[in-house]
Structures are given as C-alpha cells and as structure tokens.
C-alpha cells in the first residue's frame, strides 16, 4: 500500500496499482512495477550475478570509508555504486567459471589527494604491522597534516581491520596492532591519506600480502 507524504499532489512511497513510488537521493520517483520473468538466466547473466554478490559482500564492511572517499557523486551514481562498478569491471577475474577478487587491483579509496609515496609494510612480533613512507608534502595538494590510514583484510577469516592513525604525512612511520584472530594468518594490506578535515582522500595503495606474527 502506498503512503502520501505531502498530500495528493506530493510524492508517495510504496505500491499503488502498477506503479511504485519512492524517494531517491531527495527526489520523488515513480516507476512501473517490475514484472517477474519466467526466462531461465543465461550463463553470462548468472556469472554477472555471481560477480555482483562477490563484490558487494567484500565491499560492505568498507561502506563507511567508500561513501566518503570513493570518487565523487556522479549524476545518479552514488560513491558506493561507483565502487561496485569499478571492482566488477577491474578487480574480478574468472577462474574455472568462478569469479575471484584480484587484490592488487582493489581500491579502498579513490580521490585526488596525493597518494603515499613508496610506502612499505613489515610485520613485527605481537601482531603489529610497521609502515614507512616518504614525505611528499608540498607536492601538488599533499599537506604535512594529512592523516595516514590503513585497511587490513584477512581472506581466510573474511574480516577487515580499519585504522585511522594519529600519524601524519611528515611522520614517515606508523604502526598498527591487528586483531588477535589474524595472528599467523596472511593478510592483504592497503593504505591511503585523508586530509585533516576528512573531506578528501588519496587513491589507496596496495602494499602486498604479509603474515601476521
């Protein structure tokens, strides 16, 4: 049943007859009610659905970051929609009929801020990761106070560790403690800078795979 929000001349939400009303990104939208299809999906359609489920499942824990720092709002595409589209198109390969993620093509953030320069990561005892990078503040839009951030993903456990550090671009080093559950396991490591006001970020860098000690 549809509900009127602003009287008979306003938008509505829900289903009325053969039309569906909703409010999407501040706009009242009316569309026809979708019809179910009795057609058997093609192999290409099934594969595309598998890619979509894989990517959405992977990116869901990153929503808080990507809603803020993945590209910009572009027409009708939200930042999350752009992230999903990018990863389906660029970061998925098919092996023996099964889609898999290509982790060195994954982007946590996509922005115009200068990226970390020659960043590296190394494991340390006690479940720590040590990061180093070069100071490129003053180049383009890089600022000394930009904040160093990391994202750690353990494929075996299917979990992330997100870290918004206190280190800045000119500190050149940072360290991160990861969850105990990741000890002894292989993880994929990403990093990026965000500006001090958290209004923009760099495109993330993939630092490779390492084992937590």
Helices and strands as residue ranges (DSSP letters): E 3-4, E 12-16, E 19-24, E 27-32, H 43-59, G 60-62, H 63-69, H 79-90, E 92-95, E 98-101, G 103-105, E 117-124, E 128-134, E 147-154, E 159-168, E 173-177, G 180-182, E 186-194, E 205-211
